[in-house]
Every structure is written in structure tokens, then in C-alpha cells.
Amino acid sequence: MDEKQRFCKEVIVWKHVSCPYVLKFNGAFYHGDLPAIVTPWVAHGNIMEYLEKRPDADRLRLVSSIAFPAPSNLSPHPYVALRCGQRH
């Protein structure tokens, strides 16, 4: 499976996800040769940026609340923002 096929597969999966801990899928496109997924704006950035600003954050609680969401707890934590095609 090549990169474009993997990107399309990710888009199809994300398009059908409905969870308070996953950003809403608004669309996808290519910016030149880089794939991009469009989501709502996230004030705290992605999870890595959030943790850089808050090194004392309870990481286990963050991961646990995403892995095992409680229905009564709709989102006390920042959403994880994916950056597709970001080159390191």
C-alpha cells in the first residue's frame, strides 16, 4: 500500500468516527504533495504541544480518559490534533 492509499484509508476511517475524544473530520486535501486533514481549530494545539506547556500534566489520566472514556465526562482534556504529512 503506497502513501496515498494509506492516507485515503485514514480519511475513510476518520470520516466515520464519532467520539467526543476524537476531532471532527471536516475534509481532506493535498497541499502540493503533502496530505492534509481539516479539523476544527484546537486552542491548545496537539497533545505534544499541550504537554510541553504543562510538563506536570497527569499523562496517565489523559491517556486513560481517551482509551476508556466515561460517558458522564465529555471532555475535560484537550483533543489530540493530527498533523498529516508533517515532515520531521
Secondary structure as a PSIPRED ss2 file (coil, helix, strand):
# PSIPRED VFORMAT (PSIPRED V4.0)

   1 M C   1.000  0.000  0.000
   2 D C   1.000  0.000  0.000
   3 E H   0.000  1.000  0.000
   4 K H   0.000  1.000  0.000
   5 Q H   0.000  1.000  0.000
   6 R H   0.000  1.000  0.000
   7 F H   0.000  1.000  0.000
   8 C H   0.000  1.000  0.000
   9 K H   0.000  1.000  0.000
  10 E H   0.000  1.000  0.000
  11 V H   0.000  1.000  0.000
  12 I H   0.000  1.000  0.000
  13 V H   0.000  1.000  0.000
  14 W H   0.000  1.000  0.000
  15 K H   0.000  1.000  0.000
  16 H C   1.000  0.000  0.000
  17 V C   1.000  0.000  0.000
  18 S C   1.000  0.000  0.000
  19 C C   1.000  0.000  0.000
  20 P C   1.000  0.000  0.000
  21 Y C   1.000  0.000  0.000
  22 V E   0.000  0.000  1.000
  23 L C   1.000  0.000  0.000
  24 K C   1.000  0.000  0.000
  25 F C   1.000  0.000  0.000
  26 N C   1.000  0.000  0.000
  27 G E   0.000  0.000  1.000
  28 A E   0.000  0.000  1.000
  29 F E   0.000  0.000  1.000
  30 Y E   0.000  0.000  1.000
  31 H E   0.000  0.000  1.000
  32 G C   1.000  0.000  0.000
  33 D C   1.000  0.000  0.000
  34 L E   0.000  0.000  1.000
  35 P E   0.000  0.000  1.000
  36 A E   0.000  0.000  1.000
  37 I E   0.000  0.000  1.000
  38 V E   0.000  0.000  1.000
  39 T C   1.000  0.000  0.000
  40 P C   1.000  0.000  0.000
  41 W C   1.000  0.000  0.000
  42 V C   1.000  0.000  0.000
  43 A C   1.000  0.000  0.000
  44 H C   1.000  0.000  0.000
  45 G C   1.000  0.000  0.000
  46 N C   1.000  0.000  0.000
  47 I H   0.000  1.000  0.000
  48 M H   0.000  1.000  0.000
  49 E H   0.000  1.000  0.000
  50 Y H   0.000  1.000  0.000
  51 L H   0.000  1.000  0.000
  52 E H   0.000  1.000  0.000
  53 K H   0.000  1.000  0.000
  54 R C   1.000  0.000  0.000
  55 P C   1.000  0.000  0.000
  56 D C   1.000  0.000  0.000
  57 A C   1.000  0.000  0.000
  58 D C   1.000  0.000  0.000
  59 R H   0.000  1.000  0.000
  60 L H   0.000  1.000  0.000
  61 R H   0.000  1.000  0.000
  62 L H   0.000  1.000  0.000
  63 V H   0.000  1.000  0.000
  64 S H   0.000  1.000  0.000
  65 S H   0.000  1.000  0.000
  66 I H   0.000  1.000  0.000
  67 A H   0.000  1.000  0.000
  68 F C   1.000  0.000  0.000
  69 P C   1.000  0.000  0.000
  70 A C   1.000  0.000  0.000
  71 P C   1.000  0.000  0.000
  72 S C   1.000  0.000  0.000
  73 N C   1.000  0.000  0.000
  74 L C   1.000  0.000  0.000
  75 S C   1.000  0.000  0.000
  76 P C   1.000  0.000  0.000
  77 H C   1.000  0.000  0.000
  78 P C   1.000  0.000  0.000
  79 Y C   1.000  0.000  0.000
  80 V E   0.000  0.000  1.000
  81 A C   1.000  0.000  0.000
  82 L C   1.000  0.000  0.000
  83 R C   1.000  0.000  0.000
  84 C C   1.000  0.000  0.000
  85 G C   1.000  0.000  0.000
  86 Q C   1.000  0.000  0.000
  87 R C   1.000  0.000  0.000
  88 H C   1.000  0.000  0.000
